[in-house]
Amino acid sequence: MLAQAAGFAVLAAVSPTALLVMAVFLGSANPRKTALMYVAGAVIMTVVMAVAVLLVLHAAGLNQPRQRSPRYGLRLGLGVIALGLASRLVRRRPPGPAAPGAEPKRPGLVARLTASPSPRTAFLLGLLLFAPSATFIAAIQVVATANEGVPVTAAAMIVVIILTVLTVWLPLVAYLAFPETTTRLLRTANEWLRAHGRVIALGALWIAGVVLVVNGALGLAR
């Protein structure tokens, strides 16, 4: 159970945007406080949604052995959602340079909130960027439907939460220990992520979608 939930949590953690935003905050005028508030927002959103999803699944009785079909049906549905999002991203062309004389496009919400970094905007972005994804819900669903005792469930939930927010707390810890090295590495990673981030995000969605669809379909077929 733990290995499967951790796998989905790692896929949920794949967020080039979240890492790019952390790099911006660590390069701001007040890097420690701003990055810490970003991590706080991400953790709070992840914890609240993890507990909420767990309670909803238990309230629906999906942790009961007789609810096998609804459990796997939910996984199949989450997989379809992930594949649908991936297909939509494939069809959406990445933004190119503006045509000469054309009115410049208004920056997106993330760009506006990172234009003038502050602890308040960092906390808000932590909440927004870590809203629950299909892979995160799948990770919590694996834990919720394992029908384990409270200690095992609590430990699994902690592991899922830690892995889900890996892309924000790990750079912050590295920065606190090795500020100059981390800043240099993040600056290099920024350039690479801007060029390949879309492909990475798409790959994570496709992998999660296929795994969930196959797992759900096989479970329903048994």
C-alpha positions in Angstrom: 0.0 0.0 0.0 2.7 2.5 1.0 4.8 1.9 -2.1 1.8 2.5 -4.4 0.7 5.6 -2.5 4.2 7.0 -2.5 4.5 6.4 -6.2 1.4 8.5 -6.9 2.6 11.2 -4.4 5.9 11.5 -6.3 4.0 12.0 -9.6 1.9 14.6 -7.8 5.1 16.3 -6.7 6.3 16.7 -10.3 5.6 20.4 -10.8 8.2 22.5 -12.8 6.1 25.6 -12.0 6.4 25.1 -8.3 10.2 24.7 -8.5 10.5 27.8 -10.8 8.5 29.8 -8.3 10.7 28.6 -5.4 13.8 29.7 -7.4 12.2 33.2 -7.7 11.4 33.5 -4.0 14.9 32.3 -3.0 16.3 35.1 -5.2 14.1 37.8 -3.7 15.0 40.5 -1.2 13.9 38.4 1.8 14.5 34.9 0.6 14.2 32.9 3.8 10.9 34.3 5.0 9.4 34.4 1.5 10.3 30.8 0.7 9.2 29.7 4.2 5.8 31.2 3.7 5.6 29.5 0.3 6.4 26.1 1.9 3.8 26.9 4.6 1.1 27.5 2.1 1.9 24.4 0.2 2.0 22.2 3.3 -1.2 23.7 4.7 -3.1 23.1 1.5 -1.7 19.6 1.2 -2.5 18.6 4.8 -6.1 20.0 4.7 -6.9 18.4 1.4 -5.4 15.1 2.4 -7.5 14.9 5.6 -10.6 16.1 3.7 -10.2 13.4 1.0 -9.5 10.7 3.6 -12.6 11.7 5.6 -14.8 11.8 2.4 -13.6 8.4 1.3 -14.2 6.9 4.7 -17.6 8.6 4.9 -18.5 7.0 1.6 -17.5 3.6 2.9 -14.9 3.0 0.2 -12.5 1.5 2.7 -15.0 -1.4 3.2 -14.2 -4.7 1.4 -17.6 -4.8 -0.2 -16.9 -1.5 -2.0 -14.3 -2.9 -4.3 -16.0 -1.8 -7.5 -16.5 1.8 -6.4 -12.9 2.0 -5.3 -11.5 0.8 -8.6 -14.1 2.9 -10.4 -12.7 6.0 -8.7 -9.2 5.1 -9.7 -10.3 4.6 -13.3 -12.1 7.9 -13.2 -9.0 9.7 -11.9 -6.9 8.1 -14.6 -9.4 9.4 -17.3 -9.2 12.9 -15.8 -5.4 12.8 -15.8 -5.3 11.6 -19.4 -7.8 14.3 -20.4 -5.7 17.0 -18.8 -2.6 15.7 -20.6 -4.5 15.7 -23.9 -5.6 19.3 -23.3 -2.1 20.4 -22.6 -0.8 18.7 -25.7 -3.3 20.6 -27.9 -2.5 23.9 -26.2 0.4 25.5 -27.9 3.1 27.0 -25.7 3.1 30.8 -25.8 5.4 32.2 -28.5 6.7 35.7 -29.1 4.1 38.4 -29.7 3.5 39.5 -33.2 4.9 43.0 -34.1 2.4 45.7 -33.3 0.2 43.2 -31.4 -1.1 44.2 -27.9 1.0 42.4 -25.3 -0.9 39.6 -23.4 -1.6 40.1 -19.8 0.7 38.1 -17.6 -0.8 35.0 -15.9 -1.6 34.9 -12.2 1.6 33.1 -11.2 3.7 35.7 -13.1 1.8 38.6 -11.4 2.2 37.1 -7.9 6.0 36.5 -8.5 6.6 39.9 -10.0 7.0 41.5 -6.6 7.8 38.6 -4.2 6.5 39.0 -0.6 5.7 36.5 2.2 2.0 37.2 1.6 2.1 36.4 -2.2 4.3 33.4 -1.5 1.8 31.9 1.0 -1.0 32.5 -1.5 1.0 30.8 -4.3 1.7 27.9 -2.0 -2.0 27.4 -1.5 -2.9 27.8 -5.2 -0.1 25.6 -6.8 -0.8 22.8 -4.4 -4.5 22.4 -4.9 -5.2 18.7 -5.1 -4.4 16.9 -8.4 -5.7 13.6 -9.7 -2.5 11.9 -8.7 -2.6 13.3 -5.2 -6.2 12.2 -4.7 -5.1 8.7 -6.0 -2.4 8.6 -3.4 -4.8 9.4 -0.6 -7.3 7.0 -2.0 -4.8 4.2 -1.8 -4.2 5.0 1.8 -7.9 5.5 2.7 -9.0 2.2 1.1 -6.2 0.0 2.5 -8.3 -0.5 5.6 -5.3 -0.4 7.9 -5.2 0.7 11.5 -4.8 4.4 12.6 -1.0 4.3 13.2 -0.3 2.8 9.7 -2.8 5.2 8.0 -1.3 8.2 9.8 2.2 7.2 8.9 1.3 6.6 5.2 -0.5 10.0 5.1 2.6 11.7 6.5 4.8 10.0 3.8 2.3 11.1 1.1 2.3 14.7 2.3 6.1 14.9 2.6 6.6 13.5 -0.9 3.9 15.7 -2.5 5.5 19.0 -1.3 9.0 17.7 -2.0 9.7 20.3 -4.7 9.3 23.2 -2.3 10.7 22.0 1.1 13.8 20.3 -0.4 15.1 23.4 -2.1 14.5 25.5 1.0 16.4 23.0 3.2 19.2 22.9 0.7 19.3 26.8 0.6 19.4 27.0 4.4 22.4 24.6 4.4 24.2 25.8 1.3 22.8 29.1 0.1 25.3 30.0 -2.6 25.4 26.5 -4.1 21.6 26.1 -4.1 21.1 29.5 -5.7 23.5 28.6 -8.4 22.0 25.2 -9.1 18.4 26.6 -9.1 19.5 29.3 -11.5 20.8 26.6 -13.9 17.7 24.4 -13.3 15.5 27.4 -14.1 16.8 27.7 -17.6 16.4 23.9 -18.2 12.9 23.8 -16.7 11.7 26.7 -18.8 12.8 24.7 -21.9 11.6 21.3 -20.8 9.1 21.9 -17.9 6.1 21.4 -20.2 7.3 18.0 -21.4 8.1 16.9 -17.8 4.6 17.9 -16.6 3.0 16.1 -19.6 5.0 13.0 -19.0 4.0 12.8 -15.3 0.3 13.2 -16.3 0.5 10.5 -19.0 2.2 8.1 -16.7 -0.2 8.7 -13.8 -3.2 8.5 -16.2 -2.1 5.2 -17.8 -1.3 3.6 -14.4 -4.6 4.7 -12.9 -6.7 3.6 -15.9 -5.0 0.2 -16.1 -5.2 -0.3 -12.3 -8.8 0.6 -12.2 -9.8 -1.4 -15.2 -8.0 -4.5 -13.9 -9.6 -4.1 -10.5 -13.1 -3.9 -12.0 -12.4 -6.9 -14.2 -11.6 -9.2 -11.3 
